[in-house]
Every structure is written in C-alpha cells, then in structure tokens.
Amino acid sequence: MKMKYGAGLILAGLLSVTVFADPSGAPGEFDVNPGIALTGAGAQGYKNSFSLDAAYLKAIHQVASIGWEAGYIFGSKLDGTDTSDKIIHVSPEIKFGPTFPVQNLFLNTYVIGGGGLYYSHQNSGTADLTGAPVSSFDHVNGGWNIGAGVGINLPGFWSIGVEVRRHEIVSKNSTDFTWTTPALRLALLFS
C-alpha cells in the first residue's frame, strides 16, 4: 500500500515538472546542500550525522520553482552500540520566495518543501540501549520535508546560502522518525 502512495507521489512530481515547466527557458538551478542531520522525535539515542542533499529546480514563475531532490544521511549511530541508520530520500519539491537586489548582488529568501519516498537501512549491531540484540532491516516509507533558507546570487551563475530543513519519515508500523538539517547551500544557476 505504501508503495502505491510513493509511486503516486513520484508520478505527480514527474507530471508537475513536465506540465508546469516553462519551455521558454525560465531560469533553473542545480544545488548541493552539505549539512548535519540533527536527530529528533523517534530517534532517541541516535547521534547526529553528516547529510548531503542535491536538487534540480526549474522556475515556473518569478517566485516559484519546482523539481526534484535526493538526499542521504551517512549513518546515524545509536549511542553505545555499533548500530547505525542510513537514510536515502527522493522527493518532488516546490520552492517559493522572492529575489531582492542588494548592492550589486541579489538576495533570494525562500521556503521549500515536498514529500516522497524515504528508504532506511539499519545495520545489525551487537545490542541496543537495553542490551537486547539488534537485527538489520530495510524499510521504504513515505515522508515529507519543509524548510526555509536564504541565498546570495553571485556573479558568474553561482549562488551560496544557508538552509534549515525538517524531515519526517511517516511509518505505519513504528514511531515516526524526524530530523532537522542545517546546511550550506551551493547552487549553479542556469537558463
């Protein structure tokens, strides 16, 4: 059942990029966001981990862009064990925000969010916090993310900024897993 919902989200994202993309060459961006995944609800005992997100967004209006994002959490370790959780997500995204001229540069403030598929892999460890053995598992769940950021468009089709995003994996069989990621945003702008 979850796979049907996930497939529906992916299909909706593909159709939205195809239908709403401006064929006249509206500007777009490819960005890479290295950051730290700060664990939250449902992740008690897990340590923070390095994360990396990449996105392709195409403008559909002066203040709106749509596209795709993929991200990876490199391995959040469970305290006191050798158990770790690695997470990959793929989701259609929408970004809203105006761009303001400031001196000779342009400042872009925005909100961004989307929903898609989150794949989690937990490797087996010797024991959890209670001393019980931990087994490996793989799960695919739906999830969502929302955040805000600011970027400065530099000369030469580059942009640099910061972003904070909250992610939540919605699990039908266990507690939802959340994390917040403050990240550096590096973008290549194109038309």
C-alpha positions as CSV (number, residue, x, y, z in Angstrom):
1,M,0.0,0.0,0.0
2,K,2.8,2.4,0.9
3,M,4.5,1.7,-2.5
4,K,1.3,2.8,-4.3
5,Y,1.3,6.1,-2.4
6,G,5.0,6.6,-3.0
7,A,4.7,5.7,-6.7
8,G,1.8,8.2,-6.9
9,L,3.9,11.0,-5.4
10,I,6.8,10.3,-7.8
11,L,4.4,10.3,-10.8
12,A,2.8,13.5,-9.6
13,G,6.2,15.1,-9.3
14,L,7.2,14.0,-12.9
15,L,4.0,15.3,-14.3
16,S,4.2,18.6,-12.5
17,V,7.8,19.2,-13.8
18,T,6.6,18.3,-17.4
19,V,3.3,20.3,-17.3
20,F,4.4,23.4,-15.4
21,A,7.9,23.9,-16.6
22,D,8.3,27.0,-18.7
23,P,9.5,25.9,-22.2
24,S,10.8,29.4,-23.0
25,G,13.9,28.8,-21.0
26,A,13.0,30.0,-17.5
27,P,15.9,30.0,-15.1
28,G,16.7,27.0,-13.0
29,E,19.2,25.8,-10.5
30,F,21.1,22.7,-9.5
31,D,22.1,22.8,-5.9
32,V,24.1,20.8,-3.4
33,N,23.5,21.1,0.3
34,P,26.0,19.5,2.7
35,G,24.8,19.6,6.3
36,I,24.3,17.9,9.7
37,A,21.2,15.8,10.4
38,L,20.2,16.7,14.0
39,T,18.1,13.8,15.2
40,G,14.7,14.5,16.7
41,A,11.5,12.6,17.7
42,G,11.6,8.9,17.2
43,A,15.4,9.0,17.1
44,Q,16.2,8.9,20.8
45,G,19.7,7.6,21.3
46,Y,20.9,8.3,17.7
47,K,23.8,10.6,17.2
48,N,23.8,13.4,14.6
49,S,25.2,12.5,11.2
50,F,26.6,14.2,8.1
51,S,24.0,14.6,5.3
52,L,24.1,15.6,1.7
53,D,21.1,16.7,-0.5
54,A,21.1,17.6,-4.2
55,A,18.2,19.2,-6.1
56,Y,17.3,20.3,-9.6
57,L,14.6,23.1,-9.7
58,K,13.1,24.9,-12.7
59,A,11.3,28.2,-12.4
60,I,7.6,28.2,-13.2
61,H,7.1,31.8,-12.0
62,Q,9.3,34.7,-10.7
63,V,8.8,33.5,-7.2
64,A,8.2,29.7,-7.6
65,S,10.2,26.7,-8.7
66,I,9.5,23.0,-8.9
67,G,11.7,20.0,-9.3
68,W,13.4,17.0,-7.6
69,E,15.6,16.4,-4.6
70,A,17.6,13.4,-3.5
71,G,19.3,13.2,-0.1
72,Y,21.4,10.9,2.0
73,I,22.2,10.6,5.7
74,F,25.6,8.8,6.0
75,G,25.0,6.8,9.2
76,S,23.5,8.0,12.4
77,K,24.9,5.8,15.1
78,L,22.9,4.6,18.1
79,D,24.7,5.6,21.4
80,G,26.8,2.8,23.0
81,T,26.4,0.4,20.1
82,D,27.7,-0.3,16.6
83,T,24.2,0.0,15.1
84,S,23.7,2.8,12.6
85,D,20.8,4.0,10.4
86,K,21.4,5.3,6.9
87,I,18.6,7.1,5.0
88,I,18.1,7.9,1.3
89,H,15.2,10.1,0.2
90,V,13.8,11.2,-3.2
91,S,11.0,13.7,-3.4
92,P,9.4,16.3,-5.7
93,E,10.0,19.7,-4.2
94,I,8.4,23.2,-4.5
95,K,10.2,26.4,-3.6
96,F,8.6,29.8,-3.1
97,G,10.5,33.1,-2.5
98,P,11.3,36.5,-4.0
99,T,14.7,37.7,-5.1
100,F,15.7,41.2,-3.9
101,P,18.5,43.4,-5.3
102,V,21.1,44.3,-2.6
103,Q,24.0,46.4,-3.7
104,N,25.4,44.6,-6.8
105,L,24.1,41.2,-5.7
106,F,20.7,39.5,-5.5
107,L,19.3,38.1,-2.3
108,N,16.8,35.2,-2.5
109,T,14.7,34.3,0.6
110,Y,12.5,31.2,0.3
111,V,10.5,28.4,1.8
112,I,10.9,24.9,0.4
113,G,9.1,21.6,0.9
114,G,8.0,18.3,-0.6
115,G,7.1,14.8,0.1
116,G,8.3,11.5,-1.3
117,L,10.0,8.2,-0.5
118,Y,12.4,7.6,2.3
119,Y,14.5,4.4,2.3
120,S,16.1,3.4,5.7
121,H,18.7,0.8,6.3
122,Q,19.7,-0.1,9.8
123,N,22.7,-2.4,10.1
124,S,22.7,-5.1,12.8
125,G,24.6,-4.2,15.9
126,T,25.7,-6.1,19.0
127,A,23.0,-4.6,21.2
128,D,20.6,-1.7,21.7
129,L,20.5,0.6,24.8
130,T,18.8,-2.2,26.8
131,G,21.3,-4.8,25.9
132,A,19.0,-6.7,23.5
133,P,20.4,-7.9,20.2
134,V,19.5,-5.6,17.2
135,S,18.8,-7.1,13.7
136,S,19.2,-5.4,10.3
137,F,16.3,-4.0,8.5
138,D,15.3,-2.1,5.3
139,H,12.2,0.0,5.2
140,V,10.6,2.2,2.5
141,N,8.2,4.7,3.9
142,G,6.6,8.0,2.8
143,G,7.7,11.2,4.3
144,W,7.8,14.9,4.0
145,N,10.1,17.9,4.5
146,I,9.8,21.6,4.9
147,G,12.3,24.4,5.4
148,A,13.5,27.9,4.7
149,G,16.7,29.5,3.5
150,V,18.5,32.4,2.1
151,G,20.9,32.6,-0.8
152,I,23.0,35.3,-2.4
153,N,23.3,35.1,-6.2
154,L,26.9,35.8,-7.1
155,P,28.3,36.9,-10.5
156,G,29.1,34.0,-12.8
157,F,25.9,32.0,-12.3
158,W,26.6,30.9,-8.8
159,S,24.7,31.2,-5.5
160,I,25.7,30.5,-1.9
161,G,23.5,30.4,1.1
162,V,22.2,28.6,4.2
163,E,19.1,26.5,4.7
164,V,17.3,24.7,7.5
165,R,15.0,21.8,6.8
166,R,12.9,19.4,8.9
167,H,12.3,15.9,7.6
168,E,9.8,13.3,8.9
169,I,9.5,9.7,7.9
170,V,5.9,8.6,8.4
171,S,5.9,4.9,9.5
172,K,2.8,2.9,9.8
173,N,4.5,0.1,11.8
174,S,6.6,2.1,14.2
175,T,7.3,5.6,15.6
176,D,7.8,8.4,13.1
177,F,11.5,9.4,12.7
178,T,12.4,13.1,12.4
179,W,15.5,15.2,12.0
180,T,16.4,18.8,11.3
181,T,19.2,19.6,8.9
182,P,21.0,23.0,8.9
183,A,23.0,23.1,5.7
184,L,25.2,25.2,3.4
185,R,23.6,25.7,0.0
186,L,25.8,25.9,-3.1
187,A,23.9,26.4,-6.4
188,L,24.7,26.6,-10.1
189,L,22.1,28.9,-11.8
190,F,21.2,28.5,-15.4
191,S,18.6,29.4,-18.0
